[in-house]
Amino acid sequence: MRTIAGIGARRYAALIPALMMLAAGCLFEPRDPETPTGDEGGDWIIPKSPKDVFLNLSTGLAAAGNSNYERSLADDFAFVPREQDRLQFPDGTFDNWTKEIEMEILDRIKGDYQGDRASQFGDENGAFPKEDIRV
């Protein structure tokens, strides 16, 4: 048989941890959020044309972070070099060149070249003369 005193003790036993948790909330205050130091990934352009993809790759290369560059590559990305480039390197250099390898190389480039990085896509004037051709 329960007594009134036994029920009261149980209530207090459950109430004490709840009060302690409430008191702890008063002891700790959240800090103010830090202001971002800069855009780590560059400005993202929603790709509507091949040129947009190249612009995202460029901003991804120039930025401290890799987000634009990585977002621009498909998960099943495979690098296929031009013939003249393939001939400059030992056989097998570009075999199985996946997105993971591309991102590792990008990290190495960014580590070796800490300053401004730029790329050029398109022709010698940076134009995309075949931009409107659908593939």
Secondary structure, DSSP 4 states (H G I P E B T S, - for coil): ---HHHHHHHHHHHHHHHHHHHHHHHH--PPPPPPP-S-SS------SSHHHHHHHHHHHHHSSS-HHHHHHS-TT-B----HHHHTTS-TTTTTT-BHHHHHHHHHHHHHH--S------SSTTS--TTTT---
